[in-house]
Amino acid sequence: MLSFLNGETRLHVIVGDPVGQTKSPAGLTAEFAAREVDAVCVPIHVTADDFDAFMVAAKRVINLDGIVVTMPHKFSALRHCDEMSDRARFLGAANLLHRLAGGRWRGDMTDGVAMVAALRKAGCEPAGKRALLVGAGGAGSAVAVALIEAGVAVLAVAEVDAERRDRLIARLAARRPGAVTAGSADPAGFDLVVNATPIGMAPGDPLPVQAERLEAGATVADLITRPAMTPLLEIARRHGCRIASGADMFAVQAGYMADILLGTKR
C-alpha cells in the first residue's frame, strides 16, 4: 500500500483564476491512487498578472511533475512549453504541461478529445451532426477541433469576441473548408449544442443560448463542472434533450491526463 503525502510524493498542480470549481485535484489524485502511483494534485489560484512568474517558479520545483491549466491561462500556457503536441500547437493553447528529461516541459490539450468521448458515452455520435459551439476560448477551440475531427457536418461557433471567433474559424477552415461558420445564441436547427464558456457557473448568470429554442431530441453538453447540473442542462433535459455534463467530461479526461502526466499508454 502506498503511503500518503510523504517526502517522496510527486506533486501535480492545477492553476486557474478561479480554481475552486475544478474537479482535477480529487479526480487526478484518485486516478494516481488507482494506478498505485505516489502522487497528488493540488489547486493553485493564480491571476493572469502573476501567471508567467508562477510558471517560471513552478517549473523549478524538482518534485513537481505536472501542471494542469484551466481558465483563463490556456493560451498563455503555451509560451511556457519547450515542446508541444500537434493539437496544442494548432490551437495555440495548452491545458496540461508535464516534465520531460533535462528540465524540459511538454504541453498538450485534452479538453476536445475528452468532450467527444463524453458525448459518445452519453449516446451521441458527433459524425454527421449539425453542431453549435458557444465559446472560442482555450477549451472551446479544443472542442471545435475535436468535433471537426469527429466528422460533424456543420460547426457554428458563437462567441462574444468576434475577432477571436473569426480567428478560430479561419484556422479550422484549413482542415474542413466550408464546414465551419459563425453562429449565434439561437440553437434552433442544431442537433448538438456545446457550451464551452463559464456562463452558468455563477448564480444569476444568463443562459449561454436561447434554451427555449432547443430542438427536442438534440444533445446538449456543458463543460462547466460546478454546478454539475447547470441551468442550461436542466432546461435541456426538460425539453427532452440528451445531456452531457462537465463532470461526465472530466470522468473521461482524468484518465487521459494521468496517461500523459505519467507517461503511460492504455
C-alpha positions in Angstrom: 0.0 0.0 0.0 1.2 3.5 -0.9 2.0 5.9 2.0 0.2 9.2 1.5 1.9 12.6 1.4 5.4 11.6 2.3 8.7 13.1 1.3 8.7 11.1 -1.9 5.2 12.0 -3.1 5.3 13.6 -6.6 3.3 16.8 -7.0 1.0 18.0 -9.7 -0.9 21.3 -9.6 -3.9 22.8 -11.3 -3.6 26.6 -11.8 -6.5 28.9 -12.7 -8.5 32.0 -11.8 -10.9 31.0 -10.3 -9.9 27.5 -9.3 -12.5 26.5 -6.8 -14.8 24.9 -9.4 -12.3 22.4 -10.7 -12.5 18.7 -10.1 -9.0 17.9 -11.1 -7.4 17.7 -7.6 -9.7 15.0 -6.4 -10.1 13.3 -9.8 -6.4 13.1 -10.6 -5.4 12.2 -7.1 -7.9 9.3 -7.2 -6.6 8.3 -10.7 -3.0 8.2 -9.3 -4.1 6.1 -6.3 -5.9 3.7 -8.6 -2.7 3.2 -10.5 -0.7 2.8 -7.3 1.3 5.9 -8.0 2.5 8.0 -5.1 1.3 11.4 -6.4 -1.2 14.1 -5.6 -2.8 17.0 -7.5 -3.5 20.3 -5.6 -5.2 23.6 -6.7 -3.3 26.8 -7.1 -5.1 30.1 -7.5 -3.1 32.4 -9.7 -4.3 35.6 -11.5 -3.4 36.4 -15.1 -1.0 39.1 -13.9 1.0 36.6 -11.9 0.8 33.6 -14.2 4.1 34.0 -16.0 6.0 34.5 -12.8 4.3 31.5 -11.2 5.1 29.2 -14.2 8.8 30.2 -14.1 9.0 29.4 -10.4 6.9 26.2 -10.6 9.0 24.6 -13.3 12.0 24.9 -10.9 10.3 22.8 -8.2 12.2 19.5 -8.5 9.4 17.2 -7.2 6.7 18.9 -9.4 5.9 16.8 -12.4 2.8 18.2 -13.9 0.8 21.5 -14.3 -2.9 21.3 -15.3 -4.1 24.7 -16.7 -7.6 26.0 -16.5 -9.2 29.3 -17.4 -8.1 31.9 -18.2 -4.5 30.7 -18.7 -4.6 28.1 -21.5 -3.4 30.4 -24.3 -0.7 31.9 -22.0 0.5 28.4 -21.0 1.8 27.6 -24.5 4.7 30.0 -24.2 6.0 28.0 -21.2 6.2 24.8 -23.3 9.6 23.6 -24.6 7.7 21.0 -26.7 4.0 20.6 -27.6 1.6 18.2 -29.1 0.3 18.8 -32.6 -3.1 19.7 -31.3 -1.7 22.2 -28.7 0.4 23.8 -31.5 -2.6 24.1 -33.8 -4.8 25.6 -31.1 -2.1 27.9 -29.7 -3.2 26.7 -26.2 -2.4 24.0 -23.6 -4.3 22.7 -20.6 -1.6 20.3 -19.4 2.2 20.5 -19.1 4.4 17.6 -18.0 8.1 17.4 -17.1 10.5 15.8 -19.5 14.1 14.7 -19.0 16.6 17.6 -18.7 14.1 20.0 -17.2 12.1 20.5 -20.4 8.3 20.7 -20.4 5.8 19.4 -23.0 2.3 20.9 -23.4 -0.9 19.2 -24.6 -4.6 19.9 -24.9 -7.1 17.3 -23.8 -10.4 19.2 -23.5 -11.6 18.4 -27.0 -11.0 14.7 -27.1 -12.4 14.3 -23.6 -15.7 16.1 -24.6 -16.1 14.0 -27.7 -15.5 10.8 -25.7 -18.1 12.0 -23.1 -20.6 12.7 -25.9 -20.2 9.2 -27.3 -20.5 7.7 -23.8 -23.8 9.6 -23.4 -25.0 8.1 -26.7 -24.3 10.9 -29.1 -22.1 10.2 -32.1 -20.9 13.6 -33.4 -20.4 12.4 -37.0 -22.9 13.9 -39.3 -24.4 16.3 -36.7 -25.1 20.0 -37.1 -23.3 21.4 -34.1 -23.4 24.8 -32.3 -20.4 25.6 -30.1 -20.6 28.5 -27.7 -17.2 29.8 -26.8 -13.9 30.1 -28.7 -11.5 30.3 -25.8 -8.9 27.6 -25.0 -11.4 24.9 -24.1 -13.9 25.9 -26.9 -11.1 25.9 -29.5 -10.1 22.4 -28.4 -13.7 21.2 -28.6 -14.1 22.8 -32.1 -11.1 20.9 -33.4 -12.3 17.6 -31.9 -15.8 18.0 -33.3 -14.4 18.7 -36.8 -12.1 15.6 -36.5 -15.1 13.6 -35.3 -16.9 14.4 -38.5 -19.7 16.9 -37.7 -21.5 18.0 -40.8 -21.6 21.7 -39.8 -20.0 23.5 -36.9 -21.3 27.0 -36.0 -19.2 29.0 -33.5 -20.8 31.6 -31.3 -18.5 33.9 -29.4 -18.9 37.4 -27.9 -15.4 38.3 -29.1 -15.9 38.4 -32.9 -12.2 38.6 -33.6 -11.4 35.5 -31.5 -14.3 33.7 -33.2 -13.1 34.6 -36.7 -9.5 33.5 -35.9 -10.7 30.1 -34.8 -13.0 29.8 -37.9 -10.1 30.7 -40.2 -7.8 28.1 -38.6 -10.5 25.4 -38.8 -11.2 26.2 -42.5 -7.7 24.8 -43.3 -8.9 21.4 -42.0 -12.5 21.4 -43.2 -13.2 24.1 -45.8 -16.8 25.3 -45.7 -17.8 23.2 -42.7 -17.3 26.0 -40.0 -19.3 29.2 -39.8 -20.2 31.9 -37.3 -23.1 31.1 -35.1 -25.4 32.8 -32.6 -27.2 32.1 -29.3 -30.1 30.5 -31.3 -29.8 26.7 -31.1 -32.7 26.1 -33.5 -31.8 23.6 -36.2 -28.9 22.1 -34.4 -28.8 18.6 -33.0 -25.7 19.1 -30.9 -25.1 22.2 -28.7 -22.0 22.6 -26.6 -21.4 25.4 -24.0 -17.7 26.0 -23.6 -18.0 29.2 -21.7 -18.1 29.9 -17.9 -21.7 31.2 -18.3 -23.8 29.2 -15.9 -21.1 28.8 -13.2 -22.3 31.7 -11.1 -25.8 32.1 -9.7 -27.8 34.5 -11.7 -25.8 34.0 -14.9 -27.8 34.3 -18.1 -28.2 31.3 -20.3 -25.5 30.8 -23.0 -28.1 30.0 -25.6 -31.8 30.7 -26.2 -32.8 27.5 -24.3 -36.5 27.7 -25.4 -35.3 27.2 -28.9 -33.5 23.9 -28.2 -34.6 21.0 -30.5 -36.3 18.1 -28.7 -34.0 15.1 -29.2 -30.9 17.2 -29.5 -27.8 16.6 -27.4 -26.7 19.4 -25.1 -23.3 19.4 -23.4 -21.7 21.8 -20.9 -18.1 21.9 -19.9 -18.8 23.5 -16.5 -18.1 21.1 -13.7 -19.6 23.1 -10.8 -22.5 23.0 -10.7 -22.6 19.7 -12.5 -26.2 20.2 -13.5 -26.1 23.7 -14.9 -29.3 25.7 -15.6 -28.8 25.0 -19.3 -28.6 21.3 -18.8 -31.7 21.4 -16.5 -33.7 23.1 -19.2 -32.3 20.8 -21.9 -33.4 17.7 -20.0 -36.9 19.1 -19.6 -37.0 19.7 -23.3 -36.3 16.0 -24.0 -32.6 16.5 -24.9 -29.8 14.1 -24.2 -27.2 15.8 -21.9 -23.5 15.5 -21.1 -22.1 17.5 -18.2 -18.6 18.8 -17.4 -18.4 16.1 -14.7 -19.1 13.5 -17.4 -16.3 15.0 -19.5 -13.8 15.1 -16.6 -14.6 11.4 -15.7 -13.0 10.6 -19.1 -10.4 13.4 -19.1 -8.8 12.3 -15.8 -7.6 9.1 -17.4 -6.2 10.9 -20.4 -4.4 13.4 -18.2 -3.0 10.7 -16.0 -1.7 8.8 -19.1 0.2 12.0 -20.2 1.4 13.0 -16.8 2.7 9.5 -16.0 4.0 8.8 -19.5 1.8 5.7 -19.9 -0.5 4.4 -22.6 -3.6 2.3 -22.2 
